[in-house]
Amino acid sequence: MSEESLPADALPEYAERVLDVAELIPPGRVMTYGDIAEWLEEGGPRQVGRVLALYGGAVPWWRVMRADGVLLPGHELDALVHYRAEGTPLKEASRASAGHLPRVDMRRARWDGGERAEGHT
């Protein structure tokens, strides 16, 4: 059965697993697309990104990001509101950077998935 023929309320199993991990990330912390793929021991950053693009609206999507800490293009301001509300560590942008938007301080904000829930896969 292809994704296009799935019932509206059904998700592919891999997508459910990605979204479950995204929901586990604590407020103020982030994981990269690659971190989630590594945790699941399946897929890669692009597959995780695709799942979030298609199905991630109901989970804290702003907590999953690129490894360089750059805010998600097209969603920067929405994400920034969440980061500030949650106290996510940020690196303020220099005046030379495009749009003067901060980046997430990955060294301080990255979550390694410690205290994983049992049966995460």
Phi, psi and omega in degrees: 000128180277162178301327182294333183262005178290147173301153185303328183266002181261139176244146171301149184303318179298319180298318178300318181295318178299313182294325176299317179294316180303323180288339180279342184293124183292153174305140180084000180237162180219159169232155175272165175303317179293325177301317181293317178299319179294317179302316182284346183057039180200145177071195180211185182304319181294321179294318178296316178300320179296316178301313181294324178295322183276322191233000192276003184298335184264001178242167179287074184301331182292345179274000177241125188207180177290154183293341181274358177082002180290137180292148184301117180305132181091345182231017186304311185290321176298314180297318182300321177301314180295315181301315181292319179295326183269353181075028178295129179300129181238154171251118180296143183282150173282162179295340181279343183283148182299124177074356180055033180273140177289170172244160172286136177281093187297327180299322183265332187265341187293132180256133183267005179081017179307151181059046179303146174289145178294146178069037183290341182259000000 
